[in-house]
């Protein structure tokens, strides 16, 4: 549980600052060689490991947990002082986030500011999933002439197999980002 918690914490920090998907895909954003999709997938799978380890921990430690939840008179208490504080604190964060209450919503706002900065740094694609469009579809959607676009790209040293090739494939083969 501890190791998966450490990985989840680090993944959470990375995902907190990673650019929005459209920008991360457009700029082929990477951190430590992993794309946003890689970090998200890792976060999901390690999250499942953490949940499984947590359930196993509860199963293996059921008696100590039940003993911990008893008061001095040996009576079971689901809501001890510590668990009540934890529940209330969690509820405050959930409700304050939902209703955009400062200072809790500041956590979300700060992440959005970081992500907006990434849009400035890496550029915003002309439309969502533009990198997955064929060159023909991309130029058509932007009102550009495909033949002239191919000519300009080739004069810039970018190889194009044909106008049905996806922007991301053209970029990868030429060691460029789709942007």
Secondary structure as a PSIPRED ss2 file (coil, helix, strand):
# PSIPRED VFORMAT (PSIPRED V4.0)

   1 X C   1.000  0.000  0.000
   2 X H   0.000  1.000  0.000
   3 X H   0.000  1.000  0.000
   4 X H   0.000  1.000  0.000
   5 X H   0.000  1.000  0.000
   6 X H   0.000  1.000  0.000
   7 X H   0.000  1.000  0.000
   8 X H   0.000  1.000  0.000
   9 X H   0.000  1.000  0.000
  10 X H   0.000  1.000  0.000
  11 X H   0.000  1.000  0.000
  12 X H   0.000  1.000  0.000
  13 X H   0.000  1.000  0.000
  14 X H   0.000  1.000  0.000
  15 X H   0.000  1.000  0.000
  16 X H   0.000  1.000  0.000
  17 X H   0.000  1.000  0.000
  18 X C   1.000  0.000  0.000
  19 X C   1.000  0.000  0.000
  20 X C   1.000  0.000  0.000
  21 X H   0.000  1.000  0.000
  22 X H   0.000  1.000  0.000
  23 X H   0.000  1.000  0.000
  24 X H   0.000  1.000  0.000
  25 X H   0.000  1.000  0.000
  26 X H   0.000  1.000  0.000
  27 X H   0.000  1.000  0.000
  28 X C   1.000  0.000  0.000
  29 X C   1.000  0.000  0.000
  30 X E   0.000  0.000  1.000
  31 X E   0.000  0.000  1.000
  32 X C   1.000  0.000  0.000
  33 X C   1.000  0.000  0.000
  34 X E   0.000  0.000  1.000
  35 X E   0.000  0.000  1.000
  36 X H   0.000  1.000  0.000
  37 X H   0.000  1.000  0.000
  38 X H   0.000  1.000  0.000
  39 X H   0.000  1.000  0.000
  40 X H   0.000  1.000  0.000
  41 X H   0.000  1.000  0.000
  42 X H   0.000  1.000  0.000
  43 X H   0.000  1.000  0.000
  44 X H   0.000  1.000  0.000
  45 X H   0.000  1.000  0.000
  46 X H   0.000  1.000  0.000
  47 X H   0.000  1.000  0.000
  48 X H   0.000  1.000  0.000
  49 X H   0.000  1.000  0.000
  50 X H   0.000  1.000  0.000
  51 X H   0.000  1.000  0.000
  52 X H   0.000  1.000  0.000
  53 X H   0.000  1.000  0.000
  54 X H   0.000  1.000  0.000
  55 X H   0.000  1.000  0.000
  56 X H   0.000  1.000  0.000
  57 X H   0.000  1.000  0.000
  58 X H   0.000  1.000  0.000
  59 X H   0.000  1.000  0.000
  60 X H   0.000  1.000  0.000
  61 X C   1.000  0.000  0.000
  62 X H   0.000  1.000  0.000
  63 X H   0.000  1.000  0.000
  64 X H   0.000  1.000  0.000
  65 X H   0.000  1.000  0.000
  66 X H   0.000  1.000  0.000
  67 X H   0.000  1.000  0.000
  68 X H   0.000  1.000  0.000
  69 X C   1.000  0.000  0.000
  70 X E   0.000  0.000  1.000
  71 X C   1.000  0.000  0.000
  72 X C   1.000  0.000  0.000
  73 X C   1.000  0.000  0.000
  74 X C   1.000  0.000  0.000
  75 X C   1.000  0.000  0.000
  76 X E   0.000  0.000  1.000
  77 X C   1.000  0.000  0.000
  78 X C   1.000  0.000  0.000
  79 X C   1.000  0.000  0.000
  80 X C   1.000  0.000  0.000
  81 X H   0.000  1.000  0.000
  82 X H   0.000  1.000  0.000
  83 X H   0.000  1.000  0.000
  84 X H   0.000  1.000  0.000
  85 X H   0.000  1.000  0.000
  86 X H   0.000  1.000  0.000
  87 X H   0.000  1.000  0.000
  88 X H   0.000  1.000  0.000
  89 X H   0.000  1.000  0.000
  90 X H   0.000  1.000  0.000
  91 X H   0.000  1.000  0.000
  92 X H   0.000  1.000  0.000
  93 X H   0.000  1.000  0.000
  94 X H   0.000  1.000  0.000
  95 X H   0.000  1.000  0.000
  96 X H   0.000  1.000  0.000
  97 X H   0.000  1.000  0.000
  98 X H   0.000  1.000  0.000
  99 X C   1.000  0.000  0.000
 100 X C   1.000  0.000  0.000
 101 X C   1.000  0.000  0.000
 102 X C   1.000  0.000  0.000
 103 X C   1.000  0.000  0.000
 104 X H   0.000  1.000  0.000
 105 X H   0.000  1.000  0.000
 106 X H   0.000  1.000  0.000
 107 X H   0.000  1.000  0.000
 108 X H   0.000  1.000  0.000
 109 X H   0.000  1.000  0.000
 110 X H   0.000  1.000  0.000
 111 X H   0.000  1.000  0.000
 112 X H   0.000  1.000  0.000
 113 X H   0.000  1.000  0.000
 114 X H   0.000  1.000  0.000
 115 X H   0.000  1.000  0.000
 116 X H   0.000  1.000  0.000
 117 X H   0.000  1.000  0.000
 118 X H   0.000  1.000  0.000
 119 X H   0.000  1.000  0.000
 120 X H   0.000  1.000  0.000
 121 X H   0.000  1.000  0.000
 122 X H   0.000  1.000  0.000
 123 X C   1.000  0.000  0.000
 124 X C   1.000  0.000  0.000
 125 X C   1.000  0.000  0.000
 126 X C   1.000  0.000  0.000
 127 X C   1.000  0.000  0.000
 128 X C   1.000  0.000  0.000
 129 X C   1.000  0.000  0.000
 130 X H   0.000  1.000  0.000
 131 X H   0.000  1.000  0.000
 132 X H   0.000  1.000  0.000
 133 X C   1.000  0.000  0.000
 134 X E   0.000  0.000  1.000
 135 X H   0.000  1.000  0.000
 136 X H   0.000  1.000  0.000
 137 X H   0.000  1.000  0.000
 138 X H   0.000  1.000  0.000
 139 X H   0.000  1.000  0.000
 140 X H   0.000  1.000  0.000
 141 X H   0.000  1.000  0.000
 142 X H   0.000  1.000  0.000
 143 X C   1.000  0.000  0.000
 144 X C   1.000  0.000  0.000
 145 X C   1.000  0.000  0.000
 146 X H   0.000  1.000  0.000
 147 X H   0.000  1.000  0.000
 148 X H   0.000  1.000  0.000
 149 X H   0.000  1.000  0.000
 150 X H   0.000  1.000  0.000
 151 X H   0.000  1.000  0.000
 152 X H   0.000  1.000  0.000
 153 X H   0.000  1.000  0.000
 154 X H   0.000  1.000  0.000
 155 X H   0.000  1.000  0.000
 156 X C   1.000  0.000  0.000
 157 X C   1.000  0.000  0.000
 158 X C   1.000  0.000  0.000
 159 X C   1.000  0.000  0.000
 160 X C   1.000  0.000  0.000
 161 X C   1.000  0.000  0.000
 162 X C   1.000  0.000  0.000
 163 X C   1.000  0.000  0.000
 164 X C   1.000  0.000  0.000
 165 X C   1.000  0.000  0.000
 166 X E   0.000  0.000  1.000
 167 X H   0.000  1.000  0.000
 168 X H   0.000  1.000  0.000
 169 X H   0.000  1.000  0.000
 170 X H   0.000  1.000  0.000
 171 X H   0.000  1.000  0.000
 172 X H   0.000  1.000  0.000
 173 X H   0.000  1.000  0.000
 174 X C   1.000  0.000  0.000
 175 X C   1.000  0.000  0.000
 176 X C   1.000  0.000  0.000
 177 X C   1.000  0.000  0.000
 178 X C   1.000  0.000  0.000
 179 X C   1.000  0.000  0.000
